[in-house]
């Protein structure tokens, strides 16, 4: 994967209107800015989402011959791989 700052990341309110995204060590990921708490939680979950997506894509690829995955799983694996490629910096 490309070199993003490893997680976990957290949404940390800095004022009633502003939220910063920080690492567990306190490293700033995203400057405090107005955003909803839901958006902040989604951004903070990004490293874990990327890791889980990678694990799911690997699992699905390994079980691609299973009947449940054979029916519609190939598209899911392709979508997961495409999203991982974007996360890793592919155009």
C-alpha positions in Angstrom: 0.0 0.0 0.0 1.0 3.6 -0.5 2.5 5.4 2.5 -0.4 6.8 4.3 -0.1 7.4 8.1 -0.9 4.1 9.8 -4.0 4.0 12.0 -5.8 4.0 14.2 -7.0 7.5 13.6 -9.5 9.4 15.8 -11.9 12.3 15.4 -11.0 14.9 18.1 -13.2 17.9 18.6 -11.1 21.0 18.9 -14.0 23.5 19.3 -17.8 23.0 19.1 -17.6 23.6 15.3 -14.2 22.0 14.4 -12.9 18.5 14.4 -9.4 17.3 13.9 -8.3 13.8 12.8 -5.3 12.6 14.8 -3.4 9.4 15.4 -3.3 7.7 18.7 0.1 9.4 19.2 -1.5 12.8 18.6 -0.1 13.3 15.1 -2.4 15.6 13.1 -3.9 13.9 10.0 -6.4 16.5 9.0 -6.4 20.2 10.2 -9.3 21.2 12.3 -12.1 22.2 10.0 -15.8 22.4 10.0 -17.2 18.9 9.3 -19.9 16.8 10.6 -19.1 14.2 13.3 -20.3 11.5 10.9 -17.8 12.7 8.3 -15.0 12.8 10.9 -15.8 9.3 12.0 -15.6 8.0 8.4 -12.3 9.8 7.8 -10.9 8.5 11.0 -11.9 4.9 10.1 -10.1 5.1 6.7 -7.0 3.0 7.7 -9.1 0.3 9.2 -11.4 0.3 6.2 -8.5 -0.1 3.8 -7.1 -3.0 5.9 -10.5 -4.8 6.1 -11.1 -4.3 2.4 -7.8 -5.9 1.7 -8.5 -8.8 3.9 -12.0 -9.3 2.4 -10.7 -9.2 -1.1 -8.1 -11.8 -0.3 -10.7 -14.0 1.4 -13.1 -13.7 -1.5 -10.4 -14.4 -4.0 -9.3 -17.6 -2.1 -13.0 -18.8 -2.0 -13.9 -17.7 -5.6 -14.8 -21.3 -6.5 -17.4 -21.6 -3.8 -20.9 -21.5 -5.2 -22.0 -18.4 -3.2 -19.0 -16.4 -4.4 -19.1 -17.8 -7.9 -22.5 -16.3 -8.5 -21.8 -12.7 -7.7 -18.5 -12.6 -5.8 -16.3 -12.0 -8.8 -17.8 -8.5 -9.2 -17.3 -7.8 -5.5 -13.7 -8.9 -5.7 -13.1 -6.8 -8.8 -14.7 -3.8 -7.0 -12.7 -4.3 -3.9 -9.4 -4.6 -5.9 -10.3 -1.4 -7.8 -10.9 0.5 -4.6 -7.7 -0.8 -3.1 -5.8 0.3 -6.2 -7.3 3.8 -5.7 -6.3 3.8 -2.0 -2.8 2.8 -3.1 -2.6 5.7 -5.6 -3.5 4.2 -8.9 -5.3 6.5 -11.3 
